Amino acid sequence: MTVPFRDNFVFIPAWQVTFLYASFSVAALIALYLFYRRFRLYGIRQAWDGLRAAAGGNLKTFAAGGLLQKKLAQRRQGGVIHFMIFYGTVVLFIGTTLVFFDSDLLKPFRIKLLQGDFYLYYKLFLDIFGVLFVAGILFALFRRLALRPAYQHSARGDYVILLGLLYMGVTGFFLEAIRLALTGVPWGNWSVVGHPLSLLLAPYLTNYSLSVGIYRTLWMGHAFVAFAMVASIPYSTLYHIPASGLNMLVAEKKPLGKMDAPFNLQLMMESGNFDVKVGIDKAEDLPWHRRVMLDSCTNCGRCEAVCPAYAAERPLSPRKLVQDVDKFMLAQVSAGGKLGAFETGTVNDDELWACTSCNACVYECPVYINQLDFIMDFRRTIVAANRLDDYKNRLLLNEANYSNPYGLPPSDRDSALAEIGGKGYADGVEFEYVYWVGCAASFDARARRIAKSMVRIMEEAGVRYVILGSKEKCTGDPLRRLGEEGRFQELALQNIETLKGVGAKKIVTHCPHCFNTLKNEYPDLGGNFEVLHHSDLVSKLLMEGKLKLSKPLNLKATLHDACFVARGNGMIKEPRKVMEALPGVELVEMENSGARTFCCGAGGANYWYKVYEKRPVSKLRLEEAKATGARVLAVECPYCTAMLEDAAKAEGIEGQLEVKDLSELVADAI
C-alpha cells in the first residue's frame, strides 16, 4: 500500500524554486526595513524595554483579545467575519510553514514530515480552514459593499488587501485542484475542496504541457501576491495585526473608570519641584506606548457606533479623532516637526468638550485603544491654556471658593444632613461605613431624596454609619474630567486627610462619580479605602437577610445602568439583584444595558456646561426606556436622575415614565 505523502514543488523547475526564495528574501528584507522605520517612530529601545516590563502581566489580555478575539465577538456579524479570516490565516500560515520544514529544513536529515495519516489530516484541515478564509473574505466584501453598516468606513487600501487575500485563497484551491487532476494520487479525496474541484477541471486539462504551464503561472502569481502582502504590512491596513498585538501586551491594566495622575501634588509640594508637563499637544508629548496605541486603530468604527456624543450629533467621533491624531503623529515624528495638534487643526476644543467620558468607546474597541486617555490629556492642555467659556470658568471658581461645583456654602452640607435625618460624625462614635453623601444630595433637593432613602435603608438594616456633613468636600471628579488636575488633587488630599482623621475604613456612596473617584483614583494619592456603591451595599443587605422587603410595588420597571458603575467598574449583577428582590416588580431590559449601557449625557463634567447637540443624549436614552413599556425608569446615580427627569419633562411624559433611584424603590418596598 502506498503511503500518502506530499510531493513538494511538483511541476516546478529548480530555477523557479530558486527564484521564489530569492523573491521572498527581497520581500522579507523590504518588510524588515519598513518595520524598522515604523518602530523607530516609537523609539526602538523604549519599546523593547517597555515590552519586556509589561508583557508578562498582559499575556491574558493578549490571549483573550488577540488569540481568542474576545472583544471582536461583542459585535456578532463583524466578529464572525474576523474569526473566519483570522483563524483561516493562522491555520494556512502554519500549513505553509510545515511545507517549508518538510521541503527544506528537514530534507537534509532525510526526515519526511508530511506523510501518512498526519498528511491526510493536514490536507483535510487546510481545506476546511481555507474555505473559512475565503468565505470570511467574501462576507467582508459583501458587508462593505452591500450591507454597509453606518459605522464602518472603508478606504481603497482595505479593498486592495481583501482582494489580495481572496486571490491567494482562491488560487490556492485551484493549484491544489490542478495538481490532483494531473497526478491522480489515490488519497486525493482527503482534499475536500481540491478533489471535487479537480473533477470539474479535469475535462479542460487534457493538454498536459498547457496545464503544467497554467499551474506554474498560477503558482508564481500566488507567491508574488503573498510576498507583496508581506512587504506591505508595515504601511498597510495589515499593520494593525502587529501593532494591536503589541498594544495588548503593553496596555495599562486599570479599571475603565480610572484616569491616570500625570503628577503627584503632595510629592511635588514636599520636593518643591513644580516643573511638570501636563496634557498633550505636540507629537513629542506622546509616549511610545501611546503611539503604538494610535497605530493599532483599524478604522473599524465600533467606537463611533456606541458613542453617545456621536449619536447626538455632537462634534465628536472617537474613531476620527484617533485616526487624525495618528496621522498627525506619523507626519510630525517622521519629519521631526514641532507643530501642535491644535495648531494644525488635528483636534479642536469643541470635539473634546463633547465627550461624556462614558468609556463606551474604550469598552468596545477590539484592539484595546483608550480613546478617553487622549481626550482627557487634550482637555488638560486646553485648561492649561485657559481656553474656557464662562460655564467652565464658573465651575473652577465654585470649586476653588466653595469646594463644590454648585457654588453654595459648605455649611449647606450640615443643613442637608439635618434634613436627611442621618447620623452625623462625632468623636467617639463607632461606625462601619462613612456614608459619602456627595455634592448632588447636599445641594440639590431632588437628589436629597435619594440620600433620605439610603438613610432609611441603613437604619432598617442596622448598618452602623456616619455622615460627615461639612467635613465632606467634592471628590473632584468634575474637575479632573474637565482637565484641572491640580485642583482635583488638592481636594482629594483634603478628603483623604479627613477620612483618615475620622478613622474611615469603608465608604458607601450613591453617586457613581464619587464611587469611582474614591475607589479607583484616591489610592494613587494615598487614599486606600473599601468603597461600595449603594447598589452593592443594598444587594448585600438583601442577600444576608438584614433587609426585608414586604410591600408589593406592582409595576414594570427598566434599569438604566450608570456608566461608572456598570462599564467603568463591572458592577452589573448587583443592581439587578436589588431589582429582582423588589416585590411585585417586573424588570425589562433596554436595548443597551449592562456593560453596554448608554450614557445619560452628564459625565465628563458635561453636566456643568453647555454642549452643542442636535438631539440631547438624555432624550436618546429616554426613548430606549420608553420603548420597553416600563412605568418606572430605575437609576443608580443622582446626575442620571436629573438628566432623565429633565428629558421626561421636556418630552411631556413624566406622568408615564417615572424616574426613581434604586434606593427610593427599595425604601418604598420596606
C-alpha positions in Angstrom: 0.0 0.0 0.0 1.4 3.4 -1.0 2.0 5.7 2.0 0.4 9.1 1.4 2.9 11.9 1.1 3.2 15.5 -0.1 5.3 15.9 -3.3 6.7 19.4 -2.8 7.2 21.7 -5.8 5.6 19.2 -8.2 5.7 20.6 -11.8 8.0 23.5 -10.6 11.5 23.5 -12.0 14.5 24.2 -9.8 15.2 27.6 -11.3 11.7 28.7 -10.4 12.1 27.5 -6.8 15.3 29.4 -6.6 13.7 32.5 -8.0 10.8 32.0 -5.5 13.2 32.0 -2.5 15.1 35.0 -3.9 11.9 36.9 -4.3 10.7 36.0 -0.8 14.1 37.2 0.6 13.7 40.5 -1.1 10.1 40.9 0.2 11.3 39.9 3.7 14.1 42.5 3.6 11.7 45.2 2.5 9.3 44.3 5.3 12.1 44.3 7.9 13.3 47.7 6.7 9.8 49.2 6.8 9.2 47.7 10.2 12.4 49.3 11.4 11.3 52.7 10.1 7.9 52.2 11.7 9.3 51.1 15.1 11.8 53.9 15.0 8.8 56.3 15.4 8.2 54.8 18.8 11.8 54.6 19.9 13.1 51.1 19.5 14.9 51.0 22.8 12.0 52.3 24.7 9.6 50.0 23.0 11.8 47.0 23.8 12.3 47.9 27.4 8.6 48.6 27.8 7.6 45.4 26.2 9.9 43.4 28.5 8.5 45.1 31.5 4.8 44.9 30.7 4.3 41.8 28.5 4.3 39.2 31.3 1.4 40.9 33.1 -0.6 41.3 29.9 -0.4 37.8 28.5 -4.0 37.1 29.5 -5.1 40.3 27.7 -3.2 39.3 24.6 -4.6 35.7 24.7 -8.2 36.9 25.2 -8.1 39.9 22.8 -5.6 38.7 20.2 -5.8 35.0 20.0 -9.4 34.3 21.2 -10.9 37.5 19.6 -12.9 38.2 22.7 -13.8 41.8 22.1 -14.5 41.3 18.4 -17.2 38.9 19.4 -19.1 41.8 21.1 -20.5 42.5 17.6 -21.6 39.2 16.2 -21.5 39.8 12.5 -18.1 41.5 12.4 -16.8 39.1 14.9 -17.7 36.1 12.8 -16.1 37.6 9.7 -12.9 38.4 11.6 -12.9 35.0 13.2 -13.1 33.2 9.9 -10.4 35.3 8.3 -8.1 35.3 11.3 -8.2 31.6 12.1 -8.1 30.7 8.4 -5.0 32.8 8.0 -3.4 31.3 11.1 -4.0 27.7 10.0 -2.9 28.3 6.4 0.2 30.1 7.6 1.0 27.1 9.9 0.4 24.8 6.9 2.8 26.8 4.7 5.4 26.7 7.4 5.1 23.0 7.7 5.7 22.7 3.9 8.9 24.8 4.4 10.0 22.5 7.1 9.2 19.4 5.1 10.8 20.6 1.8 13.9 22.5 3.1 14.8 22.3 6.8 14.2 18.6 7.3 15.1 17.3 3.9 18.9 17.3 4.5 18.2 15.0 7.5 16.1 12.7 5.3 13.1 13.4 7.5 9.7 13.4 5.8 7.1 15.3 7.9 4.1 15.5 5.6 3.3 11.8 5.1 1.0 9.1 6.3 -2.1 9.9 8.4 -0.6 13.1 9.6 -0.5 14.4 6.0 -4.1 13.3 5.3 -5.4 15.2 8.3 -3.1 18.1 7.3 -4.9 18.3 3.9 -8.3 18.0 5.5 -7.7 20.8 8.0 -6.2 23.1 5.5 -9.1 22.7 3.1 -11.6 23.3 5.8 -9.9 26.4 7.1 -9.2 27.5 3.6 -13.0 27.6 3.0 -13.5 29.6 6.2 -10.8 32.0 5.0 -12.3 32.6 1.6 -15.9 32.7 2.9 -14.8 35.2 5.5 -13.3 37.5 2.9 -16.3 37.2 0.6 -18.6 38.0 3.6 -16.4 41.0 4.5 -16.6 42.3 0.9 -20.4 41.8 0.8 -20.7 43.6 4.1 -18.7 46.6 3.0 -20.2 46.8 -0.5 -23.8 45.8 0.1 -24.8 45.8 3.8 -22.6 48.9 4.5 -23.1 49.4 8.3 -23.3 53.1 9.1 -20.3 53.0 11.4 -17.9 51.1 9.0 -15.5 53.2 7.0 -13.7 51.7 4.1 -10.6 53.0 2.3 -9.2 51.9 -1.1 -6.4 50.1 0.7 -8.9 47.9 2.6 -10.3 46.6 -0.7 -6.8 46.0 -2.1 -5.9 43.9 0.9 -9.2 41.9 0.9 -8.9 41.2 -2.9 -5.3 40.2 -2.5 -6.2 37.8 0.3 -9.1 36.5 -1.8 -6.8 35.9 -4.7 -4.5 33.9 -2.6 -7.3 31.8 -1.1 -9.0 31.0 -4.4 -5.7 30.4 -6.4 -4.6 28.1 -3.6 -7.6 25.8 -4.2 -7.2 25.9 -8.0 -3.5 25.0 -7.6 -4.5 22.1 -5.4 -7.2 21.0 -7.9 -4.9 21.2 -11.0 -2.2 19.2 -9.1 -4.7 16.5 -8.1 -6.1 16.3 -11.7 -2.7 15.9 -13.2 -1.2 13.4 -10.7 -4.3 11.4 -9.8 -3.0 10.3 -6.3 -5.2 7.8 -4.5 -5.5 9.9 -1.4 -6.8 12.9 -3.3 -10.3 12.7 -1.8 -8.9 13.9 1.5 -8.8 17.3 -0.1 -12.5 18.0 0.5 -12.4 21.2 -1.7 -9.5 20.5 -4.1 -10.7 17.0 -5.1 -14.3 18.0 -6.2 -12.8 21.0 -8.0 -10.2 18.8 -9.8 -13.1 16.6 -11.1 -14.7 19.7 -12.5 -11.5 20.9 -14.1 -10.3 17.5 -15.4 -12.1 17.7 -18.8 -10.4 21.0 -19.5 -6.9 19.8 -18.6 -6.3 17.4 -21.4 -3.3 19.2 -22.8 -0.6 18.2 -20.2 2.0 20.8 -21.2 -0.5 23.7 -21.3 -1.9 22.6 -17.9 1.5 22.5 -16.3 2.2 26.0 -17.8 -1.1 27.3 -16.3 -0.1 25.7 -12.9 3.3 27.3 -12.9 1.9 30.7 -13.8 -0.8 30.5 -11.1 1.8 29.3 -8.6 4.1 32.3 -9.2 1.2 34.7 -9.1 0.0 33.2 -5.9 3.5 33.5 -4.4 4.1 37.1 -5.6 0.8 38.4 -4.2 1.7 36.7 -0.9 5.2 38.3 -0.9 3.7 41.7 -1.8 1.3 41.4 1.2 4.2 40.6 3.5 6.3 43.5 2.2 3.4 46.0 2.6 2.5 45.1 6.2 4.2 48.0 7.9 2.4 50.6 5.8 -1.0 49.0 5.1 -4.1 48.1 6.9 -2.4 44.8 7.9 -0.1 46.8 10.2 -2.9 46.6 12.8 -2.0 43.0 13.4 1.5 43.5 14.9 0.5 47.0 16.3 -2.6 45.7 18.1 -0.8 42.7 19.4 2.0 44.9 20.8 -0.6 47.3 22.2 -2.4 44.4 24.1 1.0 43.3 25.5 1.8 46.8 26.9 -1.6 48.3 27.6 -2.0 49.6 31.1 -4.3 47.4 33.2 -6.7 49.6 35.1 -10.5 49.9 35.7 -12.2 51.7 32.7 -13.3 54.4 35.0 -9.9 55.4 36.2 -7.9 58.4 35.0 -4.1 58.4 35.4 -2.4 61.0 37.5 0.2 62.9 35.5 1.9 64.0 38.7 1.6 63.7 42.5 0.8 67.1 44.1 1.9 66.0 47.5 5.3 64.8 46.4 5.7 68.0 44.3 5.0 70.1 47.4 7.4 68.1 49.5 10.2 68.4 46.9 9.4 72.0 45.9 9.7 71.0 42.3 6.7 72.0 40.3 8.2 71.7 36.8 5.8 69.2 35.2 4.3 68.9 31.7 0.5 68.3 31.8 -1.5 67.3 28.7 -0.6 66.6 25.1 -0.3 68.8 22.1 2.9 68.1 20.1 3.8 64.6 18.8 6.7 64.6 21.2 4.3 64.7 24.1 3.0 61.2 23.2 5.0 58.4 24.9 5.9 55.4 22.8 3.1 53.2 24.0 0.5 55.9 23.1 2.0 56.0 19.6 1.6 52.2 19.3 -2.0 52.5 20.5 -2.7 55.0 17.8 -1.2 52.8 15.2 -3.4 49.9 16.4 -6.6 51.6 15.1 -8.2 49.6 12.2 -10.7 52.4 11.5 -13.5 49.8 12.1 -15.9 52.4 13.6 -17.1 50.3 16.5 -16.2 53.1 18.9 -18.2 55.6 16.8 -21.2 53.2 16.8 -21.5 53.3 20.6 -20.5 56.9 21.2 -23.4 58.9 22.8 -21.8 62.1 21.6 -21.7 60.9 18.0 -25.3 59.6 18.3 -26.4 63.0 19.5 -24.6 64.6 16.5 -22.2 66.4 18.7 -18.9 67.3 17.0 -17.0 64.2 18.2 -16.2 60.9 16.6 -13.7 58.9 18.7 -12.8 57.0 15.5 -11.9 60.1 13.6 -10.1 61.6 16.5 -7.8 58.6 16.8 -7.2 58.4 13.1 -6.5 62.1 12.8 -4.1 62.1 15.8 -2.3 59.0 14.4 -1.8 60.7 11.0 -0.6 63.8 12.8 1.8 61.8 15.0 3.3 59.9 12.0 3.8 63.1 9.9 5.3 65.1 12.8 7.6 62.4 14.1 8.8 61.4 10.6 9.6 65.0 9.7 10.9 66.0 13.1 8.1 68.6 13.3 7.3 70.8 16.3 3.7 71.8 15.4 0.9 71.1 17.8 -2.3 69.2 17.3 -4.4 72.2 18.0 -2.3 74.4 15.8 -2.6 72.1 12.8 -6.4 71.6 13.3 -5.9 67.9 14.1 -8.2 68.3 17.1 -10.4 71.2 18.2 -11.8 72.3 21.5 -15.5 71.6 20.6 -15.0 67.9 19.8 -13.1 67.4 23.1 -15.7 69.0 25.2 -18.4 66.9 23.5 -17.1 63.7 25.3 -19.1 62.4 28.3 -16.3 60.1 29.5 -18.7 57.2 29.5 -15.9 54.8 28.3 -18.2 53.1 25.7 -15.5 53.6 23.0 -12.8 52.1 25.3 -15.0 49.1 26.2 -15.9 48.5 22.6 -12.5 48.8 20.9 -11.3 45.4 19.8 -7.6 46.4 19.9 -7.7 48.0 23.4 -7.3 51.6 22.4 -8.1 54.0 25.2 -9.6 56.9 23.4 -10.5 58.6 26.6 -6.9 59.0 27.7 -6.2 61.1 24.6 -9.3 63.2 25.1 -8.6 63.9 28.7 -5.0 64.8 28.1 -6.0 67.2 25.3 -8.5 68.7 27.7 -5.7 69.3 30.2 -3.9 71.2 27.5 -6.9 73.4 26.9 -7.3 74.2 30.7 -3.6 75.0 31.0 -4.0 77.4 28.1 -7.1 78.9 29.8 -9.3 78.5 26.8 -12.5 78.1 28.8 -16.0 79.6 28.5 -18.0 81.1 31.3 -19.6 77.9 32.4 -16.3 76.1 32.8 -14.7 79.0 34.5 -17.6 79.2 36.9 -17.2 75.5 37.7 -13.5 76.1 38.5 -14.3 79.2 40.6 -17.0 77.4 42.5 -14.7 74.5 43.3 -11.9 76.9 44.3 -14.1 79.0 46.6 -16.7 76.6 47.9 -15.2 73.1 47.3 -18.3 72.1 45.4 -19.5 72.7 41.8 -22.8 74.3 42.8 -21.1 77.4 44.3 -23.1 77.1 47.5 -21.7 77.5 51.1 -20.1 74.3 52.6 -22.4 74.9 55.7 -25.3 73.8 53.5 -24.0 70.3 53.8 -24.8 70.4 57.5 -28.3 71.7 56.7 -28.7 68.9 54.2 -27.6 66.4 56.9 -30.3 67.7 59.3 -33.0 67.4 56.5 -31.8 63.9 55.6 -32.0 62.8 59.2 -28.9 60.7 59.2 -26.3 60.2 61.8 -23.6 62.9 61.7 -20.0 62.2 62.7 -18.8 62.9 66.3 -15.7 61.9 68.1 -16.1 58.6 69.8 -18.9 57.4 67.6 -18.5 53.8 66.4 -19.3 53.1 62.8 -18.6 50.7 60.0 -19.3 52.9 57.0 -18.9 56.6 56.1 -21.9 57.4 54.0 -20.5 59.8 51.4 -23.5 61.9 50.5 -21.8 63.8 47.7 -22.5 67.2 46.3 -25.7 66.5 44.5 -27.6 65.2 47.6 -26.0 68.0 49.7 -27.1 70.9 47.4 -30.0 69.6 45.3 -33.4 68.9 46.8 -34.3 66.1 44.3 -31.1 64.2 44.9 -31.6 64.6 48.6 -34.5 62.2 48.4 -32.0 59.5 47.4 -29.9 60.2 50.5 -33.1 60.0 52.6 -34.0 56.7 51.2 -30.4 55.4 51.8 -30.6 56.5 55.4 -33.9 54.7 55.9 -32.5 51.5 54.3 -29.4 51.6 56.5 -31.4 52.3 59.7 -33.8 49.5 58.8 -30.9 47.0 58.3 -29.0 48.1 61.4 -26.0 49.4 59.4 -23.6 51.5 61.6 -22.8 54.6 59.6 -21.9 58.3 59.9 -22.3 61.2 57.5 -19.5 63.8 57.5 -21.6 66.9 56.7 -19.5 70.0 56.1 -16.3 68.0 56.6 -17.0 66.4 53.2 -15.8 68.2 50.1 -16.3 67.5 46.4 -14.3 64.4 45.4 -13.0 66.4 42.4 -14.5 64.2 39.7 -15.8 67.1 37.6 -12.5 69.0 37.9 -10.4 66.0 36.8 -12.7 65.2 33.9 -12.7 68.9 32.9 -8.9 68.8 32.8 -8.0 70.7 36.0 -5.7 68.1 37.6 -4.1 70.4 40.3 -7.3 71.4 42.0 -8.6 67.9 41.8 -5.6 66.6 43.7 -5.9 69.4 46.3 -9.5 68.3 47.1 -8.5 64.7 47.0 -5.7 65.2 49.5 -8.0 67.2 51.8 -10.7 64.5 51.7 -8.2 61.7 52.3 -6.9 63.6 55.3 -10.5 64.0 56.6 -11.4 60.3 56.0 -8.2 59.1 57.7 -8.8 61.6 60.6 -12.2 60.1 61.3 -10.9 56.5 61.1 -12.8 55.6 57.9 -12.2 52.1 56.6 -15.3 51.6 54.5 -17.2 54.1 52.4 -20.6 53.8 50.7 -22.0 56.3 48.3 -25.0 56.5 46.0 -23.1 58.7 43.5 -21.2 56.7 40.8 -18.8 59.6 40.2 -17.8 59.8 43.8 -17.7 55.9 44.0 -15.3 55.7 41.0 -13.1 58.5 42.2 -12.8 57.3 45.8 -12.3 53.6 44.7 -10.0 53.9 41.8 -8.3 57.3 41.8 -7.7 58.2 45.5 -5.4 55.2 46.1 -2.8 56.9 43.8 -2.7 59.7 46.3 -2.7 57.6 49.4 -6.4 57.1 50.0 -6.9 53.4 50.3 -10.4 52.6 51.5 -13.0 49.9 50.8 -15.6 51.7 48.7 -19.0 50.4 47.8 -21.7 51.8 45.5 -25.1 51.8 47.2 -26.5 49.2 44.9 -23.7 46.9 46.1 -24.4 47.5 49.8 -28.2 47.2 49.4 -27.7 44.0 47.4 -25.6 42.5 50.2 -28.1 43.6 52.9 -30.9 41.8 51.0 -28.8 38.7 50.4 -27.7 38.5 54.0 -31.3 38.8 55.2 -30.6 42.1 57.1 -33.1 44.0 55.0 -36.7 42.7 54.4 -39.0 43.9 51.7 -42.6 43.2 52.1 -44.6 45.9 50.3 -45.5 44.9 46.7 -44.9 47.7 44.2 -46.7 46.1 41.3 -45.1 47.8 38.4 -42.9 47.2 35.4 -39.5 48.8 35.5 -36.4 49.1 33.4 -32.9 49.8 34.7 -30.5 52.4 33.5 -27.0 51.3 34.3 -24.8 54.2 35.3 -21.6 54.2 33.1 -19.2 54.4 36.0 -20.9 51.6 37.8 -21.6 49.0 35.1 -19.0 49.7 32.4 -16.4 51.6 34.5 -16.3 49.1 37.4 -18.1 46.0 36.1 -21.0 46.1 38.6 -23.9 44.6 36.6 -25.4 41.9 38.8 -25.7 43.9 42.0 -28.4 46.4 40.9 -30.3 43.6 39.2 -30.3 41.6 42.4 -31.9 44.6 44.1 -34.5 44.9 41.3 -35.3 41.2 41.5 -35.8 41.4 45.2 -38.4 44.1 44.9 -41.9 42.6 45.5 -44.2 42.9 42.5 -41.6 44.4 40.1 -41.1 43.1 36.6 -37.7 44.1 35.2 -37.4 44.6 31.5 -34.1 45.4 29.9 -33.4 48.2 27.5 -31.6 47.5 24.2 -28.3 48.9 25.7 -27.9 47.6 29.2 -25.2 46.2 31.5 -21.7 47.0 30.3 -23.1 48.3 27.0 -25.3 50.8 28.7 -26.0 54.2 27.0 -24.9 57.4 28.8 -27.3 59.9 30.2 -25.1 62.8 29.0 -23.9 64.2 32.3 -20.5 62.6 32.6 -17.1 64.2 31.7 -18.3 67.3 33.6 -20.9 67.8 30.8 -23.5 68.4 33.5 -21.8 71.8 34.3 -21.5 73.3 30.9 -23.4 73.5 27.6 -22.6 71.3 24.6 -23.9 71.7 21.1 -26.0 68.6 20.1 -28.8 68.1 17.6 -30.6 65.6 19.9 -29.9 65.5 23.6 -28.1 62.4 24.8 -30.6 62.1 27.6 -33.5 62.1 25.2 -31.9 59.3 23.2 -31.7 57.2 26.4 -35.2 58.1 27.4 -36.5 56.8 24.1 -34.9 53.4 24.8 -36.5 53.3 28.2 -39.9 54.3 26.8 -39.7 51.6 24.2 -39.7 48.9 27.0 -43.2 49.9 28.1 -41.9 50.3 31.7 -43.7 52.7 34.1 -40.6 53.3 36.2 -37.1 54.0 35.0 -34.8 52.9 37.8 -31.4 54.6 38.0 -28.4 54.5 40.3 -26.9 58.0 40.0 -28.2 61.4 41.1 -27.0 63.0 37.8 -28.7 60.3 35.7 -31.8 61.1 37.8 -31.6 64.8 37.0 -30.8 64.3 33.2 -33.5 61.7 32.6 -36.2 63.5 34.6 -35.5 66.7 32.7 -35.7 64.8 29.4 -39.0 63.2 30.5 -40.4 66.7 31.4 -39.2 68.1 28.0 -40.9 65.2 26.2 -44.1 65.6 28.3 -44.0 62.0 29.6 -43.1 62.5 33.2 -46.5 61.1 34.2 -46.0 58.0 32.0 -42.4 57.2 33.0 -41.3 58.0 36.5 -37.5 58.2 37.2 -36.5 56.8 40.6 -33.3 55.8 42.2 -32.8 52.1 43.2 -32.7 53.2 46.9 -36.1 55.0 46.5 -37.7 51.9 45.2 -36.2 49.8 48.0 -37.4 52.3 50.6 -40.9 52.2 49.1 -40.9 48.4 49.5 -40.0 48.3 53.1 
